[in-house]
Amino acid sequence: MNRLPKGSAVRIGVVIVAFNSDNLLNGCISGALLDPQVSDVVVVDNSSSANSRRVVLERAKDDSRLRYLDPGKNLGFAKGCNEGASAIQGATHYFFVNPDVQLSRPLAALVTHLESTRSAIVTGRLRSPAHPLSVNVRPQANWRRETMKAMVGSRAYMSKSLSPSQTPEGARLDVGQVDGALLGISVDHFNALRGFDEQFELYYEDVDICLRAAAIGGCVYVSEEWGIHVGGASSASVSALAYSVARVSRVRFLRKHYGVSRAVRMATIAVALLELAARTATGQPEGLRVRSDSVRSQLAELTRPGSVQVLA
């Protein structure tokens, strides 16, 4: 796919999908609007929150690039991103930014990195105050890693070669996937991929688009701090809804990329049961009832694809 023609102006459209995020939106909006090459910032408010609406509209009085979009219901993250992108006209690149991300560097600099490679997706490092050694990129998802993740959590995707202590500042690395908290892509590539797959209501939408992007250039990571990701800093527990939707999305991801054979279905059930046993044995905070209900939801989704509407 052709890169941006030499000398063409970069116009960045930023999409922020929010859900009861009014206490975080100001910092996120400020970081996005710092960049003069950002032409639009669209906040898609899945919670239809009066407070979020007020925050955005107050800021919009001082900067016409900012818009508030209320879809009237919780669309989920993937559909919310697609709706936000479709509301932006004339952009050359989209950036999808979580409301709990506070950017400290211009997004246009990430576009420069992206356009100098053959990659389809770009991100910069996000520092987590709660987890200073974490990194917002991972190896590409596969069955083995998903099975390990069910047993040991996110450690299954940890890579020494991607840790901040092992990566030179400002290095540019090809990676398997980037976190959806900060994901940049050209409009042409986004359209070629047909955006985010909306069957992933929450979680795995970034895993899926990065896996599909591997066929048209993959992902590039710039190991220079681009902002702070404060997500998870104030809560040590996992909500029942978030736990369940992530597991239903995993079933959909495995089905989409590995097929619907009996062997795949049985292996998917095995992953769910391994996770139930491992998290019960280690006393994870969501509790046994949430885990058990989640297994039932996964089985329902496995036997009747699309039947589980976790955000309805």
Kinemage of the C-alpha trace (Angstrom):
@kinemage 1
@onewidth
@group {chain A} dominant
@subgroup {mainchain}
@vectorlist {calphas} color= white
{ca met a 1} P 0.000 0.000 0.000
{ca asn a 2} L 1.262 3.468 -0.884
{ca arg a 3} L 2.689 5.664 1.848
{ca leu a 4} L 1.676 9.277 2.306
{ca pro a 5} L 2.871 11.192 -0.790
{ca lys a 6} L 6.005 13.221 -0.131
{ca gly a 7} L 5.160 16.760 0.911
{ca ser a 8} L 1.547 15.929 1.792
{ca ala a 9} L 0.189 17.478 4.966
{ca val a 10} L -0.443 15.145 7.887
{ca arg a 11} L -3.914 15.486 9.413
{ca ile a 12} L -4.552 13.371 12.480
{ca gly a 13} L -7.972 12.379 13.727
{ca val a 14} L -8.049 11.246 17.360
{ca val a 15} L -10.811 8.982 18.671
{ca ile a 16} L -11.354 8.648 22.423
{ca val a 17} L -13.937 6.043 23.432
{ca ala a 18} L -15.068 6.900 26.950
{ca phe a 19} L -17.230 5.201 29.562
{ca asn a 20} L -17.852 7.111 32.795
{ca ser a 21} L -14.473 8.757 32.258
{ca asp a 22} L -15.251 12.377 33.130
{ca asn a 23} L -12.526 12.483 35.806
{ca leu a 24} L -9.897 11.492 33.223
{ca leu a 25} L -11.041 13.219 30.054
{ca asn a 26} L -9.451 16.614 30.633
{ca gly a 27} L -5.941 15.196 30.791
{ca cys a 28} L -6.473 13.000 27.750
{ca ile a 29} L -7.999 15.801 25.669
{ca ser a 30} L -5.234 18.226 26.619
{ca gly a 31} L -2.534 15.840 25.440
{ca ala a 32} L -4.235 15.227 22.104
{ca leu a 33} L -4.899 18.904 21.388
{ca leu a 34} L -1.279 19.903 22.052
{ca asp a 35} L -0.397 18.711 18.549
{ca pro a 36} L -1.250 21.297 15.848
{ca gln a 37} L -1.407 18.495 13.272
{ca val a 38} L -4.361 16.979 15.098
{ca ser a 39} L -7.348 18.152 13.065
{ca asp a 40} L -10.108 16.412 15.040
{ca val a 41} L -10.623 14.920 18.473
{ca val a 42} L -13.866 12.962 18.755
{ca val a 43} L -14.981 11.703 22.164
{ca val a 44} L -17.421 8.804 21.799
{ca asp a 45} L -19.222 8.601 25.132
{ca asn a 46} L -20.534 5.057 25.525
{ca ser a 47} L -21.955 5.918 28.946
{ca ser a 48} L -23.981 8.943 27.771
{ca ser a 49} L -22.674 10.651 30.894
{ca ala a 50} L -23.862 14.178 31.644
{ca asn a 51} L -20.549 14.915 33.352
{ca ser a 52} L -18.488 13.705 30.389
{ca arg a 53} L -20.648 15.723 28.028
{ca arg a 54} L -20.126 18.820 30.153
{ca val a 55} L -16.345 18.322 30.283
{ca val a 56} L -16.048 17.930 26.507
{ca leu a 57} L -18.401 20.759 25.559
{ca glu a 58} L -16.677 23.157 27.960
{ca arg a 59} L -13.319 22.359 26.378
{ca ala a 60} L -14.811 22.607 22.880
{ca lys a 61} L -15.673 26.263 23.507
{ca asp a 62} L -11.938 27.002 23.341
{ca asp a 63} L -10.991 24.555 20.586
{ca ser a 64} L -13.286 23.732 17.672
{ca arg a 65} L -11.304 20.586 16.861
{ca leu a 66} L -12.999 18.839 19.775
{ca arg a 67} L -16.387 17.120 19.385
{ca tyr a 68} L -18.671 15.063 21.603
{ca leu a 69} L -20.531 12.057 20.199
{ca asp a 70} L -23.237 10.334 22.236
{ca pro a 71} L -24.336 7.078 20.553
{ca gly a 72} L -27.194 6.660 23.033
{ca lys a 73} L -25.998 3.271 24.269
{ca asn a 74} L -22.844 1.339 25.059
{ca leu a 75} L -21.515 0.353 21.638
{ca gly a 76} L -18.473 -1.414 23.015
{ca phe a 77} L -14.926 -0.360 22.206
{ca ala a 78} L -14.551 -1.670 18.649
{ca lys a 79} L -17.798 -0.193 17.356
{ca gly a 80} L -17.181 3.016 19.297
{ca cys a 81} L -13.802 3.388 17.569
{ca asn a 82} L -15.351 2.794 14.156
{ca glu a 83} L -18.133 5.304 14.829
{ca gly a 84} L -15.628 7.908 15.947
{ca ala a 85} L -13.439 7.355 12.892
{ca ser a 86} L -16.410 7.635 10.532
{ca ala a 87} L -17.227 11.050 12.026
{ca ile a 88} L -13.815 12.415 10.974
{ca gln a 89} L -13.349 13.817 7.473
{ca gly a 90} L -10.097 14.639 5.703
{ca ala a 91} L -7.679 12.919 8.079
{ca thr a 92} L -4.626 11.046 6.824
{ca his a 93} L -4.175 9.087 10.054
{ca tyr a 94} L -6.266 7.933 12.979
{ca phe a 95} L -5.101 7.549 16.555
{ca phe a 96} L -7.228 5.642 19.046
{ca val a 97} L -6.446 6.818 22.569
{ca asn a 98} L -7.885 5.580 25.854
{ca pro a 99} L -9.340 8.279 28.121
{ca asp a 100} L -6.911 7.265 30.882
{ca val a 101} L -3.897 8.121 28.701
{ca gln a 102} L -2.187 11.492 29.127
{ca leu a 103} L 0.000 12.224 26.120
{ca ser a 104} L 3.216 14.180 26.545
{ca arg a 105} L 4.556 14.146 22.982
{ca pro a 106} L 2.940 15.060 19.642
{ca leu a 107} L 1.260 12.259 17.738
{ca ala a 108} L 2.651 13.665 14.492
{ca ala a 109} L 6.099 12.436 15.528
{ca leu a 110} L 4.719 8.898 15.660
{ca val a 111} L 3.321 9.400 12.164
{ca thr a 112} L 6.839 10.319 11.011
{ca his a 113} L 8.117 7.018 12.403
{ca leu a 114} L 5.243 5.113 10.810
{ca glu a 115} L 5.691 6.680 7.387
{ca ser a 116} L 9.413 5.908 7.351
{ca thr a 117} L 8.690 2.177 7.714
{ca arg a 118} L 6.501 -0.327 5.891
{ca ser a 119} L 4.416 -0.885 9.028
{ca ala a 120} L 0.656 -0.459 9.252
{ca ile a 121} L 0.281 0.363 12.969
{ca val a 122} L 2.395 2.469 15.329
{ca thr a 123} L 2.610 3.256 19.024
{ca gly a 124} L 4.976 4.889 21.489
{ca arg a 125} L 5.755 3.793 25.011
{ca leu a 126} L 3.148 4.511 27.672
{ca arg a 127} L 4.442 4.592 31.225
{ca ser a 128} L 2.246 3.063 33.901
{ca pro a 129} L 2.713 4.596 37.379
{ca ala a 130} L 1.300 1.419 38.922
{ca his a 131} L 3.461 -0.935 36.842
{ca pro a 132} L 6.710 0.843 35.898
{ca leu a 133} L 8.199 -2.233 34.199
{ca ser a 134} L 5.170 -2.877 31.995
{ca val a 135} L 5.111 -2.091 28.302
{ca asn a 136} L 2.172 -1.513 25.955
{ca val a 137} L 3.365 -3.878 23.220
{ca arg a 138} L 3.503 -7.665 23.081
{ca pro a 139} L 4.455 -10.582 20.857
{ca gln a 140} L 1.814 -11.652 18.360
{ca ala a 141} L -1.098 -13.605 19.810
{ca asn a 142} L -1.194 -17.342 19.178
{ca trp a 143} L -2.814 -20.411 20.667
{ca arg a 144} L 0.120 -21.315 22.915
{ca arg a 145} L 0.327 -17.835 24.444
{ca glu a 146} L -3.441 -17.655 24.954
{ca thr a 147} L -3.329 -20.996 26.769
{ca met a 148} L -0.469 -19.790 28.957
{ca lys a 149} L -2.293 -16.514 29.606
{ca ala a 150} L -5.279 -18.470 30.909
{ca met a 151} L -2.992 -20.049 33.515
{ca val a 152} L -0.510 -17.307 34.444
{ca gly a 153} L -2.156 -14.091 33.229
{ca ser a 154} L -0.416 -11.352 31.269
{ca arg a 155} L 3.021 -12.802 32.092
{ca ala a 156} L 2.450 -15.144 29.141
{ca tyr a 157} L 3.059 -12.202 26.812
{ca met a 158} L 6.036 -10.697 28.617
{ca ser a 159} L 9.165 -10.397 26.502
{ca lys a 160} L 12.584 -9.468 27.884
{ca ser a 161} L 13.540 -7.924 24.557
{ca leu a 162} L 10.661 -5.426 24.884
{ca ser a 163} L 11.179 -4.433 28.524
{ca pro a 164} L 12.105 -0.765 29.105
{ca ser a 165} L 15.396 -1.769 30.736
{ca gln a 166} L 16.474 -3.730 27.654
{ca thr a 167} L 15.298 -1.321 24.959
{ca pro a 168} L 17.369 1.755 24.035
{ca glu a 169} L 15.472 5.039 24.334
{ca gly a 170} L 14.015 5.998 20.973
{ca ala a 171} L 14.603 2.610 19.345
{ca arg a 172} L 12.136 1.516 16.682
{ca leu a 173} L 11.102 -2.125 16.939
{ca asp a 174} L 8.825 -4.400 14.955
{ca val a 175} L 6.334 -5.987 17.363
{ca gly a 176} L 3.487 -8.468 17.144
{ca gln a 177} L 0.798 -6.281 18.677
{ca val a 178} L 0.262 -2.943 20.353
{ca asp a 179} L -2.144 -2.105 23.133
{ca gly a 180} L -5.341 -0.344 22.093
{ca ala a 181} L -4.667 2.380 24.667
{ca leu a 182} L -2.586 4.169 21.998
{ca leu a 183} L -2.849 2.848 18.454
{ca gly a 184} L -2.058 4.833 15.317
{ca ile a 185} L -2.808 3.819 11.734
{ca ser a 186} L -3.148 5.528 8.372
{ca val a 187} L -6.697 6.017 7.131
{ca asp a 188} L -5.854 3.952 4.039
{ca his a 189} L -4.666 1.017 6.116
{ca phe a 190} L -7.627 1.323 8.485
{ca asn a 191} L -10.037 1.210 5.559
{ca ala a 192} L -8.157 -1.702 3.979
{ca leu a 193} L -8.632 -3.633 7.233
{ca arg a 194} L -12.279 -2.480 7.425
{ca gly a 195} L -11.617 -1.018 10.836
{ca phe a 196} L -12.043 -2.841 14.099
{ca asp a 197} L -14.087 -6.039 14.103
{ca glu a 198} L -17.256 -5.114 15.998
{ca gln a 199} L -17.907 -8.620 17.289
{ca phe a 200} L -15.261 -7.795 19.913
{ca glu a 201} L -17.376 -5.632 22.206
{ca leu a 202} L -14.506 -5.108 24.615
{ca tyr a 203} L -11.029 -6.678 24.671
{ca tyr a 204} L -9.278 -8.485 21.809
{ca glu a 205} L -10.263 -5.824 19.276
{ca asp a 206} L -6.672 -4.564 19.356
{ca val a 207} L -5.256 -8.099 19.302
{ca asp a 208} L -7.392 -8.898 16.260
{ca ile a 209} L -6.598 -5.783 14.225
{ca cys a 210} L -2.869 -6.191 14.892
{ca leu a 211} L -2.970 -9.813 13.782
{ca arg a 212} L -4.766 -8.805 10.578
{ca ala a 213} L -2.337 -5.919 10.063
{ca ala a 214} L 0.555 -8.391 9.939
{ca ala a 215} L -0.407 -9.102 6.321
{ca ile a 216} L -0.023 -5.446 5.299
{ca gly a 217} L 3.020 -4.348 7.276
{ca gly a 218} L 2.551 -5.251 10.926
{ca cys a 219} L 3.211 -3.016 13.931
{ca val a 220} L 6.089 -0.745 14.917
{ca tyr a 221} L 6.907 0.427 18.449
{ca val a 222} L 8.914 3.535 19.304
{ca ser a 223} L 10.520 3.008 22.718
{ca glu a 224} L 10.297 6.623 23.764
{ca glu a 225} L 7.810 7.742 26.371
{ca trp a 226} L 4.737 9.223 24.713
{ca gly a 227} L 2.625 9.599 27.806
{ca ile a 228} L 1.229 8.064 30.966
{ca his a 229} L -1.358 5.308 31.154
{ca val a 230} L -3.059 5.563 34.527
{ca gly a 231} L -5.480 2.675 33.982
{ca gly a 232} L -5.795 0.261 36.869
{ca ala a 233} L -3.886 2.498 39.265
{ca ser a 234} L -6.768 2.910 41.715
{ca ser a 235} L -8.345 -0.545 41.686
{ca ala a 236} L -6.976 -3.906 42.668
{ca ser a 237} L -10.117 -5.834 41.718
{ca val a 238} L -11.577 -7.024 38.445
{ca ser a 239} L -15.237 -6.254 37.718
{ca ala a 240} L -17.520 -9.137 36.853
{ca leu a 241} L -18.499 -7.500 33.565
{ca ala a 242} L -14.917 -6.894 32.434
{ca tyr a 243} L -13.914 -10.427 33.375
{ca ser a 244} L -16.794 -12.000 31.472
{ca val a 245} L -16.564 -9.896 28.334
{ca ala a 246} L -12.836 -10.567 27.995
{ca arg a 247} L -13.428 -14.322 28.026
{ca val a 248} L -16.297 -14.177 25.539
{ca ser a 249} L -14.086 -12.080 23.272
{ca arg a 250} L -11.361 -14.717 23.585
{ca val a 251} L -13.778 -17.386 22.348
{ca arg a 252} L -14.624 -15.187 19.355
{ca phe a 253} L -10.965 -14.476 18.647
{ca leu a 254} L -9.983 -18.154 18.701
{ca arg a 255} L -12.947 -19.085 16.510
{ca lys a 256} L -12.198 -16.332 14.002
{ca his a 257} L -8.515 -17.140 13.613
{ca tyr a 258} L -8.460 -20.913 14.191
{ca gly a 259} L -11.791 -22.073 12.790
{ca val a 260} L -14.801 -24.004 14.039
{ca ser a 261} L -13.574 -27.596 13.942
{ca arg a 262} L -14.407 -29.931 16.808
{ca ala a 263} L -10.740 -29.921 17.846
{ca val a 264} L -10.742 -26.123 18.131
{ca arg a 265} L -13.971 -26.136 20.128
{ca met a 266} L -12.636 -28.744 22.545
{ca ala a 267} L -9.349 -26.868 22.925
{ca thr a 268} L -11.276 -23.639 23.628
{ca ile a 269} L -13.217 -25.405 26.388
{ca ala a 270} L -9.952 -26.744 27.789
{ca val a 271} L -8.513 -23.213 27.950
{ca ala a 272} L -11.604 -22.001 29.851
{ca leu a 273} L -11.387 -24.863 32.349
{ca leu a 274} L -7.634 -24.466 32.820
{ca glu a 275} L -8.197 -20.808 33.611
{ca leu a 276} L -10.990 -21.613 36.063
{ca ala a 277} L -8.753 -24.068 37.907
{ca ala a 278} L -5.648 -21.856 37.896
{ca arg a 279} L -7.400 -18.703 39.082
{ca thr a 280} L -9.353 -20.588 41.734
{ca ala a 281} L -6.188 -22.245 43.042
{ca thr a 282} L -4.422 -18.885 43.306
{ca gly a 283} L -7.403 -17.058 44.841
{ca gln a 284} L -7.785 -14.356 42.206
{ca pro a 285} L -9.961 -11.377 43.235
{ca glu a 286} L -12.923 -11.790 40.867
{ca gly a 287} L -14.185 -14.758 42.903
{ca leu a 288} L -15.438 -18.247 42.075
{ca arg a 289} L -18.959 -17.196 41.134
{ca val a 290} L -17.719 -14.738 38.502
{ca arg a 291} L -15.333 -17.353 37.116
{ca ser a 292} L -18.049 -20.009 36.954
{ca asp a 293} L -20.547 -17.663 35.302
{ca ser a 294} L -17.858 -16.743 32.789
{ca val a 295} L -17.295 -20.389 31.842
{ca arg a 296} L -21.031 -20.751 31.223
{ca ser a 297} L -20.983 -17.651 29.001
{ca gln a 298} L -18.007 -19.016 27.071
{ca leu a 299} L -19.777 -22.338 26.499
{ca ala a 300} L -22.908 -20.520 25.324
{ca glu a 301} L -20.878 -18.408 22.883
{ca leu a 302} L -19.027 -21.484 21.668
{ca thr a 303} L -22.196 -23.464 20.935
{ca arg a 304} L -24.279 -20.509 19.690
{ca pro a 305} L -21.906 -17.959 18.124
{ca gly a 306} L -22.990 -14.368 18.660
{ca ser a 307} L -25.644 -15.305 21.210
{ca val a 308} L -23.917 -13.746 24.217
{ca gln a 309} L -24.387 -9.970 24.372
{ca val a 310} L -22.354 -9.081 27.416
{ca leu a 311} L -22.817 -5.313 27.106
{ca ala a 312} L -26.550 -5.421 26.376
